C-alpha cells in the first residue's frame, strides 16, 4: 500500500518518451534529487543514495524508439485505484472500446458463475479449488481479520506460537480495486494480460464470493453480475487495518505519514538491550534455509541485449509450444512440487509405473494437478505434451 514520492512524476515521464527508452530515461529523471526507500528519504551524493549507486548521466537528444500513440498508452495504462479511477466501464481491445452487435460500447461486466468457470480453467491448478491454495502459491480465500493480530514469537522460545496470521483477499486486502487490477495485469500466470475486462470482473466477482464479501448487504450468488459501479461499493473487512494513511491524493503525504510512523520510537520493542552472547539457544534453530539450490540462476552474467530471440520454427518440437504456454508454470518451477522438465531422476521415478499411467494421470489429474492441467486440450494433444516433457528429461 506504500506509494513512492515520485510515482506521479515517474508516470508522466514514462508517457512522454519513446517506448524503447522508457526504463532507462525515466529512471534517470526520477532519481536526480533524492530517492525514497522504505519511507526514508536519502539524498543523492557522489552518484549514490545510501549504499547504492544511481545513474546520474544526462540523456539528451535521444532518438531511440518513438513516441507512443494515444492508443498504445490507453492499452498500457490499466491502473485501477480505490476511488474507481482506472476501473473500466466497457470492454477494450488494443486500447479501443469494443462495440457490441448493436454498434454500442459493450459494457464490461461478469457474473460469479462465469468467474467460477474461468477460475477452474485458469487459476485452480495453482491456487487450488475455491482459492484454498496450492504448493508454492498462496491461499486466496479463508482466514479472518482477527487472525492478523497473531504475532510470531521467536522460534527458539520455550513455547513459540504455532499459529500465524492468515493473509488472504478477504482477511487482508483493504481494497477490491487492487484485486481487479492485479488479476488483469498479472494473471493468469502463464499468459498474463489475456483476460478481457468482462472476464476480469467475473473472476473478481468469484473471488469476492468465496471470501463471503457482500455488496450493499447482498451476497454474491452465481447469478450476481459485477461491474464498475458495484465494485466501487465494496467495503473490504480490513479496509481500516493499515496505518498510517498512505492512500493519499498526493503521494508525498503518504510518504510523510510513513516517515513519521517509522520515526516514532514507541512503535519498536522496548526489551533489554544485548550486545554479546544474546542468543543462548541453538542458533541453527533460528536460521531460515532455502531448500532449492538457486546458484545456477542467481549468478547469470548481466547483459544489456534487448533483442527478441530468433526462433527457428523447425527447431520447435511437437508439444513444446503448448507446454511452454500452459504447463511450464508448474513443471518449470521446482518449488511447486511437480516433476520439473529436465530433472532426469524425477521423471525416471514418474515413469516407473509405465508411460500409459503417466498419460492417464496427465489426462485425468493427480494430486494438486487438475485434469489436463486445467486446459481444454484433447487427449492426443496431452499425450504429445507429455512425450515432449519425457523426451526433454532423458
Secondary structure, 3 states (H helix, E strand, C coil): CCCCCCHHHHHHHHHHCEHHHHHHHHHHHHCCCEEEECCEEEECECCEECCEECCCCCCCCCCCCCECCHHHHHHHCCCCCCCCCCCCCECEECCEECECCCCCECECCEEHHHHHHHHHHHCHHHHCHHHCCECCECCCCCCCHHHHHCCCCCCCCCCCCCCCCCCCCCCCCCCHHHHHHHHHHHCCHHHCCCCCHHHHHHHHHHHHHHCCCEECCEECCCCCEECHHHHCCCCCCCCCCCCCCCCCCCHHHHHHHHHHHHCCHHHCCCCCCCCCCCCCCCHHHHCCCCCCCCHHHHCCCCCCCCCCCCCCHHHCCCCHHHHHHHCHHHHCCCCCCCCCCCCHHHHHHHHHHCHHHHHHHHHHCECCECHHHHCCCCHHHHHHHHHHHHHCCC
